[in-house]
């Protein structure tokens, strides 16, 4: 789960809570959530940098 833009501390806590609950099935291997800062994003194909590189223009293509 990734979030874009800035969130209030309450929103960040809520997002982490939802991720933790929905990712838990009570089995070994449920995993961990790492919350880290991102310095930059690079679109490899074009060499672009910045937040626009993580936005998809066509949502219908996600998962393909």
mmCIF file of the N, C-alpha and C atoms, coordinates in Angstrom:
data_MODEL
# 
_entry.id   MODEL 
# 
loop_
_atom_site.group_PDB 
_atom_site.id 
_atom_site.type_symbol 
_atom_site.label_atom_id 
_atom_site.label_alt_id 
_atom_site.label_comp_id 
_atom_site.label_asym_id 
_atom_site.label_entity_id 
_atom_site.label_seq_id 
_atom_site.pdbx_PDB_ins_code 
_atom_site.Cartn_x 
_atom_site.Cartn_y 
_atom_site.Cartn_z 
_atom_site.occupancy 
_atom_site.B_iso_or_equiv 
_atom_site.pdbx_formal_charge 
_atom_site.auth_seq_id 
_atom_site.auth_comp_id 
_atom_site.auth_asym_id 
_atom_site.auth_atom_id 
_atom_site.pdbx_PDB_model_num 
ATOM 1   N N  . UNK A 1 1  ? 0.854  -1.152  0.000   1.00 0.00 ? 1  UNK A N  1 
ATOM 2   C CA . UNK A 1 1  ? 0.000  0.000   0.000   1.00 0.00 ? 1  UNK A CA 1 
ATOM 3   C C  . UNK A 1 1  ? 0.905  1.220   0.000   1.00 0.00 ? 1  UNK A C  1 
ATOM 4   N N  . UNK A 1 2  ? 0.652  2.114   -0.883  1.00 0.00 ? 2  UNK A N  1 
ATOM 5   C CA . UNK A 1 2  ? 1.445  3.322   -0.953  1.00 0.00 ? 2  UNK A CA 1 
ATOM 6   C C  . UNK A 1 2  ? 0.528  4.512   -0.888  1.00 0.00 ? 2  UNK A C  1 
ATOM 7   N N  . UNK A 1 3  ? 1.000  5.558   -0.278  1.00 0.00 ? 3  UNK A N  1 
ATOM 8   C CA . UNK A 1 3  ? 0.169  6.753   -0.244  1.00 0.00 ? 3  UNK A CA 1 
ATOM 9   C C  . UNK A 1 3  ? 0.947  7.884   -0.872  1.00 0.00 ? 3  UNK A C  1 
ATOM 10  N N  . UNK A 1 4  ? 0.227  8.714   -1.579  1.00 0.00 ? 4  UNK A N  1 
ATOM 11  C CA . UNK A 1 4  ? 0.847  9.843   -2.246  1.00 0.00 ? 4  UNK A CA 1 
ATOM 12  C C  . UNK A 1 4  ? 0.415  11.114  -1.544  1.00 0.00 ? 4  UNK A C  1 
ATOM 13  N N  . UNK A 1 5  ? 1.247  12.132  -1.623  1.00 0.00 ? 5  UNK A N  1 
ATOM 14  C CA . UNK A 1 5  ? 0.910  13.407  -1.028  1.00 0.00 ? 5  UNK A CA 1 
ATOM 15  C C  . UNK A 1 5  ? 1.171  13.387  0.462   1.00 0.00 ? 5  UNK A C  1 
ATOM 16  N N  . UNK A 1 6  ? 0.733  14.452  1.133   1.00 0.00 ? 6  UNK A N  1 
ATOM 17  C CA . UNK A 1 6  ? 0.962  14.507  2.565   1.00 0.00 ? 6  UNK A CA 1 
ATOM 18  C C  . UNK A 1 6  ? -0.326 14.167  3.295   1.00 0.00 ? 6  UNK A C  1 
ATOM 19  N N  . UNK A 1 7  ? -0.188 13.416  4.356   1.00 0.00 ? 7  UNK A N  1 
ATOM 20  C CA . UNK A 1 7  ? -1.321 13.027  5.182   1.00 0.00 ? 7  UNK A CA 1 
ATOM 21  C C  . UNK A 1 7  ? -1.106 13.572  6.574   1.00 0.00 ? 7  UNK A C  1 
ATOM 22  N N  . UNK A 1 8  ? -2.197 13.835  7.269   1.00 0.00 ? 8  UNK A N  1 
ATOM 23  C CA . UNK A 1 8  ? -2.082 14.238  8.660   1.00 0.00 ? 8  UNK A CA 1 
ATOM 24  C C  . UNK A 1 8  ? -1.612 13.034  9.463   1.00 0.00 ? 8  UNK A C  1 
ATOM 25  N N  . UNK A 1 9  ? -1.040 13.259  10.656  1.00 0.00 ? 9  UNK A N  1 
ATOM 26  C CA . UNK A 1 9  ? -0.618 12.112  11.475  1.00 0.00 ? 9  UNK A CA 1 
ATOM 27  C C  . UNK A 1 9  ? -1.756 11.127  11.737  1.00 0.00 ? 9  UNK A C  1 
ATOM 28  N N  . UNK A 1 10 ? -2.974 11.616  11.938  1.00 0.00 ? 10 UNK A N  1 
ATOM 29  C CA . UNK A 1 10 ? -4.109 10.710  12.172  1.00 0.00 ? 10 UNK A CA 1 
ATOM 30  C C  . UNK A 1 10 ? -4.385 9.866   10.941  1.00 0.00 ? 10 UNK A C  1 
ATOM 31  N N  . UNK A 1 11 ? -4.302 10.470  9.746   1.00 0.00 ? 11 UNK A N  1 
ATOM 32  C CA . UNK A 1 11 ? -4.528 9.725   8.509   1.00 0.00 ? 11 UNK A CA 1 
ATOM 33  C C  . UNK A 1 11 ? -3.465 8.656   8.317   1.00 0.00 ? 11 UNK A C  1 
ATOM 34  N N  . UNK A 1 12 ? -2.219 8.990   8.631   1.00 0.00 ? 12 UNK A N  1 
ATOM 35  C CA . UNK A 1 12 ? -1.136 8.013   8.503   1.00 0.00 ? 12 UNK A CA 1 
ATOM 36  C C  . UNK A 1 12 ? -1.364 6.837   9.442   1.00 0.00 ? 12 UNK A C  1 
ATOM 37  N N  . UNK A 1 13 ? -1.755 7.139   10.683  1.00 0.00 ? 13 UNK A N  1 
ATOM 38  C CA . UNK A 1 13 ? -2.018 6.068   11.646  1.00 0.00 ? 13 UNK A CA 1 
ATOM 39  C C  . UNK A 1 13 ? -3.170 5.193   11.184  1.00 0.00 ? 13 UNK A C  1 
ATOM 40  N N  . UNK A 1 14 ? -4.216 5.799   10.647  1.00 0.00 ? 14 UNK A N  1 
ATOM 41  C CA . UNK A 1 14 ? -5.367 5.035   10.158  1.00 0.00 ? 14 UNK A CA 1 
ATOM 42  C C  . UNK A 1 14 ? -4.955 4.153   8.991   1.00 0.00 ? 14 UNK A C  1 
ATOM 43  N N  . UNK A 1 15 ? -4.152 4.671   8.084   1.00 0.00 ? 15 UNK A N  1 
ATOM 44  C CA . UNK A 1 15 ? -3.703 3.884   6.931   1.00 0.00 ? 15 UNK A CA 1 
ATOM 45  C C  . UNK A 1 15 ? -2.885 2.682   7.384   1.00 0.00 ? 15 UNK A C  1 
ATOM 46  N N  . UNK A 1 16 ? -1.993 2.878   8.341   1.00 0.00 ? 16 UNK A N  1 
ATOM 47  C CA . UNK A 1 16 ? -1.178 1.770   8.855   1.00 0.00 ? 16 UNK A CA 1 
ATOM 48  C C  . UNK A 1 16 ? -2.045 0.731   9.544   1.00 0.00 ? 16 UNK A C  1 
ATOM 49  N N  . UNK A 1 17 ? -3.036 1.191   10.293  1.00 0.00 ? 17 UNK A N  1 
ATOM 50  C CA . UNK A 1 17 ? -3.933 0.279   10.996  1.00 0.00 ? 17 UNK A CA 1 
ATOM 51  C C  . UNK A 1 17 ? -4.713 -0.588  10.015  1.00 0.00 ? 17 UNK A C  1 
ATOM 52  N N  . UNK A 1 18 ? -5.239 0.023   8.964   1.00 0.00 ? 18 UNK A N  1 
ATOM 53  C CA . UNK A 1 18 ? -5.987 -0.732  7.948   1.00 0.00 ? 18 UNK A CA 1 
ATOM 54  C C  . UNK A 1 18 ? -5.067 -1.729  7.260   1.00 0.00 ? 18 UNK A C  1 
ATOM 55  N N  . UNK A 1 19 ? -3.869 -1.317  6.917   1.00 0.00 ? 19 UNK A N  1 
ATOM 56  C CA . UNK A 1 19 ? -2.924 -2.220  6.255   1.00 0.00 ? 19 UNK A CA 1 
ATOM 57  C C  . UNK A 1 19 ? -2.595 -3.404  7.158   1.00 0.00 ? 19 UNK A C  1 
ATOM 58  N N  . UNK A 1 20 ? -2.403 -3.145  8.443   1.00 0.00 ? 20 UNK A N  1 
ATOM 59  C CA . UNK A 1 20 ? -2.064 -4.218  9.378   1.00 0.00 ? 20 UNK A CA 1 
ATOM 60  C C  . UNK A 1 20 ? -3.224 -5.191  9.543   1.00 0.00 ? 20 UNK A C  1 
ATOM 61  N N  . UNK A 1 21 ? -4.442 -4.680  9.645   1.00 0.00 ? 21 UNK A N  1 
ATOM 62  C CA . UNK A 1 21 ? -5.607 -5.563  9.835   1.00 0.00 ? 21 UNK A CA 1 
ATOM 63  C C  . UNK A 1 21 ? -5.919 -6.363  8.587   1.00 0.00 ? 21 UNK A C  1 
ATOM 64  N N  . UNK A 1 22 ? -5.847 -5.751  7.424   1.00 0.00 ? 22 UNK A N  1 
ATOM 65  C CA . UNK A 1 22 ? -6.221 -6.459  6.202   1.00 0.00 ? 22 UNK A CA 1 
ATOM 66  C C  . UNK A 1 22 ? -5.135 -7.424  5.748   1.00 0.00 ? 22 UNK A C  1 
ATOM 67  N N  . UNK A 1 23 ? -3.915 -7.223  6.194   1.00 0.00 ? 23 UNK A N  1 
ATOM 68  C CA . UNK A 1 23 ? -2.829 -8.118  5.816   1.00 0.00 ? 23 UNK A CA 1 
ATOM 69  C C  . UNK A 1 23 ? -2.644 -9.275  6.775   1.00 0.00 ? 23 UNK A C  1 
ATOM 70  N N  . UNK A 1 24 ? -3.434 -9.317  7.846   1.00 0.00 ? 24 UNK A N  1 
ATOM 71  C CA . UNK A 1 24 ? -3.266 -10.343 8.866   1.00 0.00 ? 24 UNK A CA 1 
ATOM 72  C C  . UNK A 1 24 ? -4.239 -11.489 8.644   1.00 0.00 ? 24 UNK A C  1 
ATOM 73  N N  . UNK A 1 25 ? -3.706 -12.711 8.641   1.00 0.00 ? 25 UNK A N  1 
ATOM 74  C CA . UNK A 1 25 ? -4.586 -13.873 8.560   1.00 0.00 ? 25 UNK A CA 1 
ATOM 75  C C  . UNK A 1 25 ? -4.327 -14.859 9.684   1.00 0.00 ? 25 UNK A C  1 
ATOM 76  N N  . UNK A 1 26 ? -3.475 -14.470 10.640  1.00 0.00 ? 26 UNK A N  1 
ATOM 77  C CA . UNK A 1 26 ? -3.207 -15.319 11.788  1.00 0.00 ? 26 UNK A CA 1 
ATOM 78  C C  . UNK A 1 26 ? -2.201 -16.422 11.527  1.00 0.00 ? 26 UNK A C  1 
ATOM 79  N N  . UNK A 1 27 ? -1.544 -16.383 10.404  1.00 0.00 ? 27 UNK A N  1 
ATOM 80  C CA . UNK A 1 27 ? -0.582 -17.416 10.026  1.00 0.00 ? 27 UNK A CA 1 
ATOM 81  C C  . UNK A 1 27 ? 0.837  -16.862 10.058  1.00 0.00 ? 27 UNK A C  1 
ATOM 82  N N  . UNK A 1 28 ? 1.792  -17.781 10.200  1.00 0.00 ? 28 UNK A N  1 
ATOM 83  C CA . UNK A 1 28 ? 3.193  -17.393 10.090  1.00 0.00 ? 28 UNK A CA 1 
ATOM 84  C C  . UNK A 1 28 ? 3.392  -16.795 8.703   1.00 0.00 ? 28 UNK A C  1 
ATOM 85  N N  . UNK A 1 29 ? 4.115  -15.716 8.626   1.00 0.00 ? 29 UNK A N  1 
ATOM 86  C CA . UNK A 1 29 ? 4.357  -15.094 7.329   1.00 0.00 ? 29 UNK A CA 1 
ATOM 87  C C  . UNK A 1 29 ? 3.415  -13.945 7.026   1.00 0.00 ? 29 UNK A C  1 
ATOM 88  N N  . UNK A 1 30 ? 2.611  -13.537 8.036   1.00 0.00 ? 30 UNK A N  1 
ATOM 89  C CA . UNK A 1 30 ? 1.740  -12.376 7.826   1.00 0.00 ? 30 UNK A CA 1 
ATOM 90  C C  . UNK A 1 30 ? 2.549  -11.186 7.344   1.00 0.00 ? 30 UNK A C  1 
ATOM 91  N N  . UNK A 1 31 ? 3.776  -11.092 7.802   1.00 0.00 ? 31 UNK A N  1 
ATOM 92  C CA . UNK A 1 31 ? 4.661  -10.060 7.288   1.00 0.00 ? 31 UNK A CA 1 
ATOM 93  C C  . UNK A 1 31 ? 4.809  -8.863  8.194   1.00 0.00 ? 31 UNK A C  1 
ATOM 94  N N  . UNK A 1 32 ? 5.428  -7.860  7.658   1.00 0.00 ? 32 UNK A N  1 
ATOM 95  C CA . UNK A 1 32 ? 5.716  -6.627  8.377   1.00 0.00 ? 32 UNK A CA 1 
ATOM 96  C C  . UNK A 1 32 ? 5.364  -5.458  7.475   1.00 0.00 ? 32 UNK A C  1 
ATOM 97  N N  . UNK A 1 33 ? 5.133  -4.327  8.098   1.00 0.00 ? 33 UNK A N  1 
ATOM 98  C CA . UNK A 1 33 ? 4.903  -3.089  7.357   1.00 0.00 ? 33 UNK A CA 1 
ATOM 99  C C  . UNK A 1 33 ? 6.079  -2.172  7.669   1.00 0.00 ? 33 UNK A C  1 
ATOM 100 N N  . UNK A 1 34 ? 6.771  -1.733  6.646   1.00 0.00 ? 34 UNK A N  1 
ATOM 101 C CA . UNK A 1 34 ? 7.865  -0.786  6.814   1.00 0.00 ? 34 UNK A CA 1 
ATOM 102 C C  . UNK A 1 34 ? 7.362  0.583   6.370   1.00 0.00 ? 34 UNK A C  1 
ATOM 103 N N  . UNK A 1 35 ? 7.497  1.560   7.235   1.00 0.00 ? 35 UNK A N  1 
ATOM 104 C CA . UNK A 1 35 ? 7.096  2.926   6.913   1.00 0.00 ? 35 UNK A CA 1 
ATOM 105 C C  . UNK A 1 35 ? 8.380  3.730   6.774   1.00 0.00 ? 35 UNK A C  1 
ATOM 106 N N  . UNK A 1 36 ? 8.641  4.166   5.554   1.00 0.00 ? 36 UNK A N  1 
ATOM 107 C CA . UNK A 1 36 ? 9.896  4.857   5.280   1.00 0.00 ? 36 UNK A CA 1 
ATOM 108 C C  . UNK A 1 36 ? 9.633  6.105   4.449   1.00 0.00 ? 36 UNK A C  1 
ATOM 109 N N  . UNK A 1 37 ? 10.553 7.003   4.497   1.00 0.00 ? 37 UNK A N  1 
ATOM 110 C CA . UNK A 1 37 ? 10.466 8.188   3.656   1.00 0.00 ? 37 UNK A CA 1 
ATOM 111 C C  . UNK A 1 37 ? 11.022 7.885   2.270   1.00 0.00 ? 37 UNK A C  1 
ATOM 112 N N  . UNK A 1 38 ? 10.502 8.546   1.292   1.00 0.00 ? 38 UNK A N  1 
ATOM 113 C CA . UNK A 1 38 ? 10.973 8.372   -0.078  1.00 0.00 ? 38 UNK A CA 1 
ATOM 114 C C  . UNK A 1 38 ? 11.603 9.685   -0.527  1.00 0.00 ? 38 UNK A C  1 
ATOM 115 N N  . UNK A 1 39 ? 12.850 9.626   -0.923  1.00 0.00 ? 39 UNK A N  1 
ATOM 116 C CA . UNK A 1 39 ? 13.552 10.832  -1.357  1.00 0.00 ? 39 UNK A CA 1 
ATOM 117 C C  . UNK A 1 39 ? 13.175 11.250  -2.762  1.00 0.00 ? 39 UNK A C  1 
ATOM 118 N N  . UNK A 1 40 ? 13.018 10.288  -3.645  1.00 0.00 ? 40 UNK A N  1 
ATOM 119 C CA . UNK A 1 40 ? 12.757 10.602  -5.048  1.00 0.00 ? 40 UNK A CA 1 
ATOM 120 C C  . UNK A 1 40 ? 12.184 9.367   -5.718  1.00 0.00 ? 40 UNK A C  1 
ATOM 121 N N  . UNK A 1 41 ? 11.550 9.569   -6.840  1.00 0.00 ? 41 UNK A N  1 
ATOM 122 C CA . UNK A 1 41 ? 11.068 8.473   -7.679  1.00 0.00 ? 41 UNK A CA 1 
ATOM 123 C C  . UNK A 1 41 ? 11.561 8.744   -9.091  1.00 0.00 ? 41 UNK A C  1 
ATOM 124 N N  . UNK A 1 42 ? 11.966 7.694   -9.786  1.00 0.00 ? 42 UNK A N  1 
ATOM 125 C CA . UNK A 1 42 ? 12.489 7.836   -11.142 1.00 0.00 ? 42 UNK A CA 1 
ATOM 126 C C  . UNK A 1 42 ? 11.713 6.903   -12.061 1.00 0.00 ? 42 UNK A C  1 
ATOM 127 N N  . UNK A 1 43 ? 11.188 7.446   -13.139 1.00 0.00 ? 43 UNK A N  1 
ATOM 128 C CA . UNK A 1 43 ? 10.569 6.615   -14.175 1.00 0.00 ? 43 UNK A CA 1 
ATOM 129 C C  . UNK A 1 43 ? 11.702 6.171   -15.096 1.00 0.00 ? 43 UNK A C  1 
ATOM 130 N N  . UNK A 1 44 ? 12.001 4.885   -15.051 1.00 0.00 ? 44 UNK A N  1 
ATOM 131 C CA . UNK A 1 44 ? 13.149 4.346   -15.781 1.00 0.00 ? 44 UNK A CA 1 
ATOM 132 C C  . UNK A 1 44 ? 13.050 4.617   -17.276 1.00 0.00 ? 44 UNK A C  1 
ATOM 133 N N  . UNK A 1 45 ? 11.874 4.407   -17.844 1.00 0.00 ? 45 UNK A N  1 
ATOM 134 C CA . UNK A 1 45 ? 11.685 4.540   -19.293 1.00 0.00 ? 45 UNK A CA 1 
ATOM 135 C C  . UNK A 1 45 ? 12.072 5.923   -19.804 1.00 0.00 ? 45 UNK A C  1 
ATOM 136 N N  . UNK A 1 46 ? 11.720 6.994   -19.049 1.00 0.00 ? 46 UNK A N  1 
ATOM 137 C CA . UNK A 1 46 ? 11.939 8.357   -19.538 1.00 0.00 ? 46 UNK A CA 1 
ATOM 138 C C  . UNK A 1 46 ? 13.019 9.122   -18.785 1.00 0.00 ? 46 UNK A C  1 
ATOM 139 N N  . UNK A 1 47 ? 13.406 8.627   -17.616 1.00 0.00 ? 47 UNK A N  1 
ATOM 140 C CA . UNK A 1 47 ? 14.381 9.339   -16.806 1.00 0.00 ? 47 UNK A CA 1 
ATOM 141 C C  . UNK A 1 47 ? 13.784 10.456  -15.974 1.00 0.00 ? 47 UNK A C  1 
ATOM 142 N N  . UNK A 1 48 ? 12.455 10.621  -16.009 1.00 0.00 ? 48 UNK A N  1 
ATOM 143 C CA . UNK A 1 48 ? 11.797 11.663  -15.217 1.00 0.00 ? 48 UNK A CA 1 
ATOM 144 C C  . UNK A 1 48 ? 11.978 11.393  -13.726 1.00 0.00 ? 48 UNK A C  1 
ATOM 145 N N  . UNK A 1 49 ? 12.019 12.477  -12.951 1.00 0.00 ? 49 UNK A N  1 
ATOM 146 C CA . UNK A 1 49 ? 12.110 12.403  -11.494 1.00 0.00 ? 49 UNK A CA 1 
ATOM 147 C C  . UNK A 1 49 ? 10.905 13.106  -10.890 1.00 0.00 ? 49 UNK A C  1 
ATOM 148 N N  . UNK A 1 50 ? 10.539 12.717  -9.683  1.00 0.00 ? 50 UNK A N  1 
ATOM 149 C CA . UNK A 1 50 ? 9.519  13.429  -8.926  1.00 0.00 ? 50 UNK A CA 1 
ATOM 150 C C  . UNK A 1 50 ? 8.209  12.686  -8.779  1.00 0.00 ? 50 UNK A C  1 
ATOM 151 N N  . UNK A 1 51 ? 7.247  13.328  -8.097  1.00 0.00 ? 51 UNK A N  1 
ATOM 152 C CA . UNK A 1 51 ? 5.977  12.680  -7.767  1.00 0.00 ? 51 UNK A CA 1 
ATOM 153 C C  . UNK A 1 51 ? 5.156  12.245  -8.974  1.00 0.00 ? 51 UNK A C  1 
ATOM 154 N N  . UNK A 1 52 ? 5.285  12.936  -10.085 1.00 0.00 ? 52 UNK A N  1 
ATOM 155 C CA . UNK A 1 52 ? 4.505  12.566  -11.270 1.00 0.00 ? 52 UNK A CA 1 
ATOM 156 C C  . UNK A 1 52 ? 4.873  11.177  -11.789 1.00 0.00 ? 52 UNK A C  1 
ATOM 157 N N  . UNK A 1 53 ? 6.058  10.700  -11.447 1.00 0.00 ? 53 UNK A N  1 
ATOM 158 C CA . UNK A 1 53 ? 6.500  9.400   -11.963 1.00 0.00 ? 53 UNK A CA 1 
ATOM 159 C C  . UNK A 1 53 ? 5.750  8.236   -11.338 1.00 0.00 ? 53 UNK A C  1 
ATOM 160 N N  . UNK A 1 54 ? 5.061  8.452   -10.221 1.00 0.00 ? 54 UNK A N  1 
ATOM 161 C CA . UNK A 1 54 ? 4.330  7.351   -9.573  1.00 0.00 ? 54 UNK A CA 1 
ATOM 162 C C  . UNK A 1 54 ? 2.835  7.421   -9.829  1.00 0.00 ? 54 UNK A C  1 
ATOM 163 N N  . UNK A 1 55 ? 2.415  8.354   -10.631 1.00 0.00 ? 55 UNK A N  1 
ATOM 164 C CA . UNK A 1 55 ? 0.993  8.461   -10.974 1.00 0.00 ? 55 UNK A CA 1 
ATOM 165 C C  . UNK A 1 55 ? 0.758  7.759   -12.297 1.00 0.00 ? 55 UNK A C  1 
ATOM 166 N N  . UNK A 1 56 ? -0.288 6.943   -12.337 1.00 0.00 ? 56 UNK A N  1 
ATOM 167 C CA . UNK A 1 56 ? -0.642 6.223   -13.563 1.00 0.00 ? 56 UNK A CA 1 
ATOM 168 C C  . UNK A 1 56 ? -1.660 7.030   -14.341 1.00 0.00 ? 56 UNK A C  1 
ATOM 169 N N  . UNK A 1 57 ? -1.466 7.141   -15.619 1.00 0.00 ? 57 UNK A N  1 
ATOM 170 C CA . UNK A 1 57 ? -2.403 7.859   -16.468 1.00 0.00 ? 57 UNK A CA 1 
ATOM 171 C C  . UNK A 1 57 ? -3.646 7.062   -16.783 1.00 0.00 ? 57 UNK A C  1 
ATOM 172 N N  . UNK A 1 58 ? -3.510 5.753   -16.888 1.00 0.00 ? 58 UNK A N  1 
ATOM 173 C CA . UNK A 1 58 ? -4.637 4.902   -17.261 1.00 0.00 ? 58 UNK A CA 1 
ATOM 174 C C  . UNK A 1 58 ? -4.822 3.854   -16.176 1.00 0.00 ? 58 UNK A C  1 
ATOM 175 N N  . UNK A 1 59 ? -5.792 4.066   -15.298 1.00 0.00 ? 59 UNK A N  1 
ATOM 176 C CA . UNK A 1 59 ? -6.003 3.139   -14.190 1.00 0.00 ? 59 UNK A CA 1 
ATOM 177 C C  . UNK A 1 59 ? -6.485 1.774   -14.652 1.00 0.00 ? 59 UNK A C  1 
ATOM 178 N N  . UNK A 1 60 ? -7.137 1.701   -15.793 1.00 0.00 ? 60 UNK A N  1 
ATOM 179 C CA . UNK A 1 60 ? -7.652 0.420   -16.283 1.00 0.00 ? 60 UNK A CA 1 
ATOM 180 C C  . UNK A 1 60 ? -6.526 -0.570  -16.552 1.00 0.00 ? 60 UNK A C  1 
ATOM 181 N N  . UNK A 1 61 ? -5.308 -0.085  -16.731 1.00 0.00 ? 61 UNK A N  1 
ATOM 182 C CA . UNK A 1 61 ? -4.192 -0.966  -17.054 1.00 0.00 ? 61 UNK A CA 1 
ATOM 183 C C  . UNK A 1 61 ? -3.516 -1.531  -15.807 1.00 0.00 ? 61 UNK A C  1 
ATOM 184 N N  . UNK A 1 62 ? -3.887 -1.067  -14.609 1.00 0.00 ? 62 UNK A N  1 
ATOM 185 C CA . UNK A 1 62 ? -3.250 -1.558  -13.386 1.00 0.00 ? 62 UNK A CA 1 
ATOM 186 C C  . UNK A 1 62 ? -3.444 -3.050  -13.278 1.00 0.00 ? 62 UNK A C  1 
ATOM 187 N N  . UNK A 1 63 ? -2.420 -3.740  -12.877 1.00 0.00 ? 63 UNK A N  1 
ATOM 188 C CA . UNK A 1 63 ? -2.494 -5.174  -12.673 1.00 0.00 ? 63 UNK A CA 1 
ATOM 189 C C  . UNK A 1 63 ? -2.263 -5.984  -13.928 1.00 0.00 ? 63 UNK A C  1 
ATOM 190 N N  . UNK A 1 64 ? -1.992 -5.329  -15.038 1.00 0.00 ? 64 UNK A N  1 
ATOM 191 C CA . UNK A 1 64 ? -1.751 -6.069  -16.290 1.00 0.00 ? 64 UNK A CA 1 
ATOM 192 C C  . UNK A 1 64 ? -0.286 -6.081  -16.609 1.00 0.00 ? 64 UNK A C  1 
# 
